[in-house]
Amino acid sequence: MSSDDTFDENSRPAESREDKARQRAVPSGRVSRLATFGRLASGVAGGMMAEGARRLARGEGINARDLVLTPGNVQRMTDRLSHLRGAAMKMGQMISMDSGDFLPPELAKILATLRDQANFMPAKQLDGVLKQEWGPDWRKQFRWFNPRPIAAASIGQVHKALTRDGQELAIKVQYPGIADSIDSDVDNVMTLLRVSGFAPPELEIDALLAEAKKQLHEEADYHREGAQMEMYRERLAGEQGFVVPRLNKELTRGRILAMSFEEGSSIEELENETDERRDEVMGRLMRLVARELFEFGVMQTDPNFANFRYRKETGEIVLLDFGACRDVDPDVGNAYRRLLEAGLAGDKDKVREETIAAGFMLPIVVEKHGERVDKMIDIVVNEMREDAPFDFGDRAFVPLLRDEGMQIAQDKDTWAFPPVETLFVQRKVSGTALLGARLKAQVNVRRISEEVLASTDPLPAKAA
């Protein structure tokens, strides 16, 4: 072992077999990433052909989606997207959180794997990134720097370190080449989804892809993320129940985000707590979402469970990962306000009107499928108006909504993407609800909504 491989003043911790298995260098060049996509596409195509031949031989019908979701292809996609990381893996995570109960179980399994674990850089590649950002003598700034990440995700991995003056830090290090590969990764993933039948060619999604690329570029800017983290820390200063890390500006760079290390366990640990604790924490998170939308005018739009940590002793929630923060378009925030007010008032006609006015639904949907639309509105309004704890663990109404929605979706005349800005807000809202379902929490959503609406004013319109 060379001296360059030593990341602290003592010997480097012994690597476990699992650590070695998860160490994979990130393909950082355009050619190497394209080649990885090519191998994935050809492997999936080969698996589809083999499965198609087997089904035809048995006299069975075939379609592209079923052929893609063979066990071999499921493993192939999980492995390759985990290897690529970056926008390729991030899109998989985003699709997973956005789609919730609406994904085929096999695809949901792939994307859940991408949410829960990722490969991480070998020590040599990590050292190369740190030298580029901090210089060849970067180790002199630390008493120790653990080369084994405490978290690894789509755009970067996080390491624990102790500075010479005794600050315990979490250091997020961006994978090499990730920022430069965002546009091509997004295009390649969407091509794969289209070929696989998961993205119908009839849908015009250029605006969505452009916005996805924009957000991913913003997430790759760690100076920007640091500023967003400071803003949230200021907004929540003195408020009980939330902890936001403190930015270390001296060590932060474009590809390195340095912040105070904040202790906490997985948010899923709340499953082992009392009903009262689970409900209280979930209520706090729901209130934060409402304040982001109606008060802050800024929302952290990535509800990945890993972005929340739980402190058992105090019940506090540590908020992490502010790269996905984005301004809430006032038109979008105020549209949600009007929808929520109409729903709380039980005015179902107004709900329908505001849904169309906000661009969430085309008028032709009501014209052709008015009965189904009214049934869906009836389900949602009845659920949200009840002045009692809403049971997130009771998902009985979800299949009802899904069945009606799927019937409408069969009509291609109704296909259209809602305004892109609403998709990011809805992602946070639905992702937070999924966390509530995971924790089987019960929260009086009506009370929280009424209190936040009453204490806030409509967002001011954007300057012309």
C-alpha positions in Angstrom: 0.0 0.0 0.0 1.5 3.3 -1.1 1.4 6.4 1.1 -1.1 7.9 -1.4 -3.6 5.3 -0.3 -3.4 6.4 3.4 -6.3 8.7 4.2 -5.6 9.3 7.9 -2.7 9.5 10.3 -3.0 5.9 11.2 -3.5 2.8 9.1 -6.5 2.7 6.8 -9.4 0.6 8.1 -9.6 -2.9 6.8 -12.0 -3.3 3.9 -14.8 -5.8 4.2 -15.7 -8.1 1.4 -18.9 -6.1 0.9 -16.9 -2.9 0.6 -14.7 -4.4 -2.1 -17.7 -5.7 -4.0 -19.4 -2.2 -4.1 -16.2 -0.4 -5.2 -16.5 0.4 -8.9 -14.8 3.3 -10.7 -17.3 5.7 -12.1 -17.2 5.8 -16.0 -16.2 9.5 -16.3 -15.6 10.0 -20.0 -18.4 10.5 -22.6 -17.2 7.5 -24.6 -17.0 5.1 -21.6 -20.5 6.1 -20.4 -21.9 5.7 -23.9 -20.3 2.3 -24.1 -21.9 1.3 -20.8 -25.3 2.4 -22.1 -24.6 0.4 -25.3 -23.8 -2.7 -23.4 -27.0 -2.2 -21.4 -29.1 -1.7 -24.5 -27.6 -4.7 -26.3 -27.9 -6.9 -23.2 -31.6 -5.9 -22.8 -32.2 -6.5 -26.5 -30.7 -9.9 -26.3 -32.7 -10.8 -23.2 -35.9 -9.6 -25.0 -35.2 -11.7 -28.1 -34.5 -14.8 -26.0 -37.7 -14.4 -24.0 -39.7 -13.6 -27.1 -38.6 -16.8 -28.8 -39.5 -18.8 -25.7 -43.0 -17.3 -25.5 -43.6 -17.7 -29.2 -42.5 -21.3 -29.0 -45.1 -21.8 -26.2 -47.8 -20.1 -28.4 -48.0 -17.1 -26.1 -48.6 -13.4 -27.0 -45.8 -10.9 -26.5 -45.3 -7.2 -25.8 -42.2 -5.1 -25.3 -42.9 -4.3 -21.7 -43.2 -7.9 -20.6 -40.1 -8.9 -22.6 -38.0 -6.1 -20.9 -39.0 -7.2 -17.4 -37.4 -10.7 -17.4 -35.3 -11.5 -14.3 -32.1 -11.2 -16.3 -33.0 -7.8 -17.7 -34.1 -6.6 -14.2 -30.7 -7.5 -12.8 -28.9 -6.1 -15.9 -30.6 -2.7 -15.6 -30.0 -2.5 -11.9 -26.4 -3.3 -12.2 -25.6 -1.0 -15.1 -27.5 2.0 -13.7 -25.8 1.6 -10.3 -22.4 1.5 -12.1 -23.1 4.6 -14.2 -24.5 6.7 -11.3 -25.1 10.3 -12.3 -28.1 11.4 -14.2 -28.8 7.8 -15.3 -29.2 6.6 -11.8 -30.9 9.8 -10.6 -33.6 9.5 -13.2 -34.3 6.0 -12.1 -34.7 7.2 -8.5 -36.9 10.1 -9.6 -39.2 7.9 -11.6 -39.5 5.5 -8.7 -40.5 8.2 -6.2 -42.8 9.9 -8.7 -44.8 6.9 -9.7 -45.5 5.3 -6.3 -48.2 2.7 -6.7 -48.5 3.1 -10.4 -45.3 1.2 -11.5 -45.2 -2.4 -12.5 -43.9 -4.3 -9.5 -40.8 -5.6 -11.4 -39.8 -2.1 -12.4 -40.5 -0.7 -9.0 -38.1 -3.3 -7.6 -35.3 -2.1 -9.9 -35.8 1.5 -9.0 -36.1 0.8 -5.3 -32.7 -0.9 -5.5 -31.3 2.3 -7.1 -32.7 4.3 -4.2 -31.3 2.2 -1.5 -27.8 1.5 -2.5 -25.1 2.6 -4.9 -21.5 1.6 -5.8 -18.8 3.9 -4.5 -15.5 5.1 -5.9 -12.3 3.1 -5.3 -9.9 5.0 -3.0 -7.6 5.8 -5.9 -10.4 7.5 -7.9 -11.6 9.3 -4.8 -8.1 10.6 -4.0 -7.8 11.9 -7.6 -11.0 14.0 -7.2 -9.8 15.4 -3.8 -6.4 16.3 -5.2 -8.0 18.2 -8.1 -10.3 20.2 -5.7 -8.1 20.7 -2.7 -4.6 20.2 -4.1 -2.0 17.5 -3.6 -1.5 18.1 0.1 -5.2 18.0 1.0 -4.7 15.5 3.8 -2.9 18.1 5.9 -6.2 19.7 6.6 -7.5 16.7 8.5 -6.6 14.6 11.5 -8.4 11.8 9.6 -10.6 11.3 6.6 -12.5 8.0 6.3 -12.2 6.7 2.7 -15.2 4.4 3.2 -18.3 6.6 2.4 -21.1 6.8 5.0 -23.5 7.3 2.0 -23.3 6.8 -1.7 -25.9 8.2 -4.1 -26.4 9.1 -7.7 -24.3 12.3 -8.0 -21.8 12.0 -5.1 -20.8 10.1 -2.0 -20.4 11.3 1.6 -17.4 10.8 3.8 -16.8 11.6 7.5 -13.7 13.6 8.5 -12.2 15.4 11.4 -10.3 18.7 10.8 -7.2 19.8 12.5 -9.2 22.2 14.7 -11.6 19.4 15.8 -14.6 19.9 13.5 -16.4 16.7 12.7 -17.6 17.1 9.1 -19.6 15.3 6.4 -17.8 15.8 3.1 -19.9 15.2 -0.1 -17.6 14.4 -3.1 -19.0 14.5 -6.6 -18.3 11.6 -8.9 -15.9 12.6 -11.7 -17.4 13.4 -15.1 -21.0 13.4 -13.7 -21.8 17.1 -14.4 -20.5 16.8 -18.0 -22.6 13.7 -18.7 -26.0 14.9 -17.5 -27.5 15.8 -20.9 -26.4 12.6 -22.7 -27.4 10.4 -19.7 -30.9 11.8 -19.7 -31.3 11.3 -23.4 -30.0 7.8 -23.2 -32.3 6.8 -20.4 -35.3 8.2 -22.1 -34.3 6.4 -25.3 -34.2 3.1 -23.3 -37.6 3.8 -21.7 -39.2 4.5 -25.1 -37.7 1.4 -26.7 -38.9 -0.6 -23.7 -42.5 0.8 -24.0 -42.4 2.7 -20.6 -42.5 6.1 -22.3 -45.2 6.1 -25.0 -43.9 7.9 -28.2 -47.2 9.8 -28.5 -46.3 11.9 -25.5 -44.3 15.1 -26.1 -41.9 15.2 -23.2 -39.2 17.6 -24.5 -40.1 20.2 -21.9 -39.9 17.7 -19.1 -36.5 16.4 -20.3 -35.2 20.0 -20.6 -36.3 20.7 -17.0 -34.9 17.4 -15.7 -31.5 18.3 -17.3 -31.7 21.8 -15.7 -32.4 20.5 -12.3 -29.7 17.9 -12.5 -27.1 20.5 -13.5 -28.2 22.6 -10.5 -27.8 19.5 -8.2 -24.3 19.1 -9.5 -23.4 22.7 -8.4 -22.3 22.3 -4.8 -21.8 26.0 -4.2 -25.5 26.4 -5.1 -26.5 23.6 -2.8 -24.5 25.1 0.1 -26.4 28.4 -0.3 -29.7 26.6 -0.3 -28.7 24.7 2.8 -27.8 28.0 4.6 -31.2 29.4 3.5 -33.1 26.5 5.1 -30.9 26.7 8.2 -31.9 30.3 8.5 -35.6 29.7 7.8 -35.8 27.0 10.5 -33.5 28.6 13.1 -34.9 28.4 16.5 -37.7 26.0 15.4 -38.0 22.8 17.5 -37.8 19.5 15.7 -35.5 20.2 12.7 -31.7 20.1 12.3 -30.0 21.6 9.2 -26.2 21.0 8.8 -23.9 24.1 9.0 -22.0 24.8 5.8 -18.1 24.9 5.9 -17.4 27.5 3.3 -13.6 27.1 3.5 -13.6 23.5 2.3 -16.6 23.7 -0.1 -15.8 23.7 -3.8 -17.8 23.1 -7.0 -17.5 19.3 -6.6 -17.1 19.2 -2.8 -19.7 20.2 -0.2 -18.4 20.4 3.3 -20.8 20.6 6.2 -21.2 19.7 9.9 -21.7 16.0 10.6 -25.1 15.5 12.2 -25.8 12.3 14.0 -29.0 10.5 13.1 -30.4 7.1 12.1 -32.5 6.0 9.2 -35.9 7.7 9.1 -37.4 4.2 8.8 -36.3 3.7 12.5 -39.5 5.5 13.3 -41.3 2.3 12.5 -40.1 1.0 15.9 -41.4 4.0 17.8 -44.7 4.6 19.5 -47.7 5.6 17.4 -47.7 9.0 19.1 -44.0 9.7 18.1 -44.6 8.5 14.5 -47.7 10.7 14.1 -46.0 13.7 15.6 -42.9 13.5 13.4 -45.0 12.9 10.3 -47.2 15.8 11.1 -44.1 18.0 11.4 -42.9 16.9 8.0 -46.3 17.5 6.4 -46.4 21.0 7.9 -42.9 21.7 6.5 -44.1 20.7 3.0 -47.0 23.1 3.3 -44.8 25.9 4.5 -42.4 25.3 1.6 -45.2 25.6 -0.9 -47.2 28.5 0.7 -44.7 30.4 2.8 -41.1 29.8 1.8 -41.7 29.9 -1.9 -38.9 27.4 -2.1 -39.2 23.6 -2.0 -36.7 20.8 -1.6 -38.2 18.6 -4.3 -36.4 15.3 -3.6 -38.3 13.2 -1.0 -35.9 10.3 -1.0 -36.1 8.7 2.4 -32.3 9.0 2.8 -32.6 12.8 2.9 -34.2 12.5 6.4 -32.4 11.3 9.5 -34.0 10.6 12.8 -32.7 11.3 16.4 -34.4 9.0 18.8 -33.4 10.9 21.9 -35.0 14.1 20.9 -37.4 13.2 18.1 -35.6 15.7 15.8 -35.4 15.2 12.0 -32.1 16.0 10.3 -32.7 17.5 6.9 -30.1 16.6 4.2 -29.4 17.1 0.5 -30.5 20.6 -0.7 -29.4 20.2 -4.3 -33.0 19.7 -5.5 -34.2 22.9 -4.0 -36.1 25.1 -6.4 -38.2 28.2 -6.3 -41.9 27.5 -6.4 -43.5 29.3 -9.3 -46.0 31.7 -7.8 -48.7 30.6 -10.3 -48.1 27.0 -9.2 -48.1 27.7 -5.5 -51.3 29.8 -5.8 -53.0 27.2 -8.0 -52.4 24.6 -5.2 -53.7 27.1 -2.7 -57.0 27.5 -4.6 -57.3 23.8 -5.2 -56.8 23.1 -1.5 -59.2 25.8 -0.4 -61.9 24.4 -2.8 -61.3 20.9 -1.6 -61.4 21.8 2.1 -64.7 23.7 1.4 -66.1 20.6 -0.3 -66.7 22.5 -3.5 -66.2 19.8 -6.0 -67.2 21.9 -9.0 -64.5 24.4 -8.0 -62.0 21.7 -7.6 -62.7 20.6 -11.2 -62.4 24.1 -12.5 -59.1 24.8 -10.7 -57.6 21.5 -11.8 -58.2 22.5 -15.4 -57.1 26.1 -14.9 -53.8 25.0 -13.3 -53.1 22.7 -16.3 -53.3 19.5 -14.3 -56.0 18.2 -16.6 -57.1 19.1 -20.2 -60.8 20.2 -20.7 -61.2 17.3 -23.1 -60.7 14.9 -20.2 -63.9 16.2 -18.5 -65.7 16.3 -21.8 -65.1 12.7 -22.6 -64.7 11.2 -19.1 -66.6 13.5 -16.8 -68.1 10.7 -14.7 -64.7 9.1 -14.0 -63.2 12.6 -13.2 -66.0 13.3 -10.8 -65.5 10.0 -9.1 -61.8 10.7 -8.6 -62.5 14.2 -7.2 -65.1 12.8 -4.9 -62.6 10.2 -3.5 -59.9 12.9 -2.9 -62.2 15.5 -1.4 -63.9 13.1 1.0 -60.4 11.9 2.2 -59.0 15.4 2.7 -62.1 17.1 4.3 -62.4 14.8 7.2 -61.5 16.6 10.5 -59.7 13.5 11.9 -56.3 11.9 11.6 -55.7 10.7 8.0 -54.4 7.1 8.0 -51.5 7.1 5.6 -51.1 3.4 6.0 -54.6 2.8 4.7 -54.1 2.8 0.9 -57.5 1.4 0.0 -58.4 4.6 -2.0 -55.2 4.4 -4.1 -56.4 1.4 -6.3 -59.7 3.2 -6.8 -57.9 6.3 -8.1 -55.5 4.2 -10.2 -58.3 2.2 -11.8 -60.2 5.3 -12.8 -57.0 7.0 -14.0 -55.9 4.0 -16.0 -59.2 3.9 -17.8 -58.9 7.5 -18.8 -55.3 7.0 -19.8 -56.4 4.5 -22.5 -57.8 7.5 -24.4 -54.8 9.0 -26.2 -56.7 12.2 -26.9 -56.3 13.0 -23.2 -52.5 12.5 -23.0 -50.6 15.6 -22.0 -48.0 16.5 -19.4 -49.1 19.0 -16.8 -46.9 22.1 -16.4 -43.4 21.0 -15.6 -43.2 23.1 -12.4 -46.1 21.2 -10.9 -44.4 17.9 -11.4 -41.6 18.8 -9.0 -44.1 20.0 -6.4 -46.2 16.9 -6.8 -43.1 14.7 -6.5 -42.4 16.2 -3.0 -46.1 15.9 -1.9 -46.5 12.3 -3.1 -43.1 11.2 -1.9 -43.9 12.6 1.6 -47.2 10.7 1.5 -45.3 7.5 0.7 -43.1 8.0 3.7 -46.3 8.4 5.8 -47.6 5.2 4.3 -44.3 3.4 5.2 -44.5 4.6 8.8 -48.3 3.9 9.0 -48.7 7.4 10.5 -52.0 9.1 11.2 -52.1 12.9 10.8 -54.9 15.4 10.7 -54.0 16.8 7.3 -57.0 19.1 7.3 -56.0 20.9 10.4 -52.4 21.4 9.2 -53.6 22.6 5.8 -56.1 25.1 7.3 -53.5 26.4 9.8 -50.8 27.0 7.2 -53.3 28.6 4.7 -54.6 30.9 7.4 -51.1 32.0 8.4 -49.8 32.7 4.9 -50.8 35.0 1.9 -50.8 34.1 -1.8 -47.3 34.1 -3.2 -46.5 37.4 -5.0 -46.5 37.3 -8.8 -43.2 37.1 -10.6 -41.8 40.5 -11.8 -42.5 41.1 -15.5 
